[in-house]
Amino acid sequence: MKLDMARFLKDREQMLHYLARENIVPVKAPPWAVHQFELRRNERTGRGQIGRHVSGKETTALLIQLLGIHDEASCREVREHIKSLRTSFGYK
C-alpha cells in the first residue's frame, strides 16, 4: 500500500481519492500513541475488534500534514469528505 500511496504525496485531492478507494479515514489516536491522529482502514471486522491502522512514524505525520488535519474539527471534516467521495464513487 505504501508504494501506491507515494504517487499521491504532492496532491491532496488525489490522496483523498486514494484514501476513499482504500476505505481509510483519519481518526483521533489514543493518548499513548505517537501522533495525535491516525489513519484507520474501515473494514468489516468482528464485533469489538478495531480496524487496521496505517503505521509508520514518518508516513503518518506526512499524510496528516498533507490532509490538513490539525484538530478534531478538521479531522472530522476530512473523514466526512472521504465518506462522501466513497458514496459518489459507488463504493459500499
N, C-alpha and C positions, 0 to 999 in steps of 0.2 A: 504494500500500500504506500510506503514512503516514496518509492520511485515514481508512482503515478502522481502523487501529491506534489512532488518537486517541480513539475511543469508549470504549476499554477501559483507559485510563490510570489510572483510580481503583479498579479491581477486579482483583486478582491472578488469581483463578480464571478470569475472563473472558479475561484476557490469555493465560493458559496455553492455554485452549481455542482462541483465535485463532492462537497460535503452532503448536499441534498441527495445526490445519486447513491452515495455510500451509506446514507442514513446516519450521519454523525452530527451531533448537536453539542454546543457548549453548555456546561453545567457548572454550578458552584462546587468547588472542591471541598473536601472535608478539612477541618482545621489542621490536621497533621501533614497535609500534602505540601509539596514544594511550591507549587503555584497556586494562586488564588482561584483559578478556573481551570477546568479540564475539558477535553473533548471526548464525549462518550458515544459509542455506537449503539443506537437503539435497535435491538433485535428482540424477537420473541424468545424470552427466557422463562424458565420455571418461576413459579411464584416465590418471591423473596430473594431472587438472585439478581445481581447487578449486571449490567452490560459491560462489554469490554471497553477499555479506555485506550485512546491513542497515547502512547507513552513516549518519553524522550524529553530530557531536560531542555535541550535547545529547540527541538521541534515544537513542543507545546508553547513555549514562550513566543516563538516566532509567529505561529499561527494565531495565537490570541492577539498579538500586536497587529498583525495583518488584518484581522477581522474587526479591529477597533473596539475590543472589549476591555473596559477599564472599571466597570462597576456592575452591580446586579441588574440595573435597568438596561444597560447596553447588552449584557449577556442575554437577557430575556428577549430583547428586540431582535438580535441575530438569530436566536433559536426559533422565534416565530417566523422570521423571514425564510429560514431554511424549511420549516414545515409548510409554508405557503408555496415555496418552489416545488416541494415534493408533490403537493396536490395538483399544481398546474402541469407538472410533467406526467402525471398519471401514475405515480408510484403509490404503493399501498403503505 
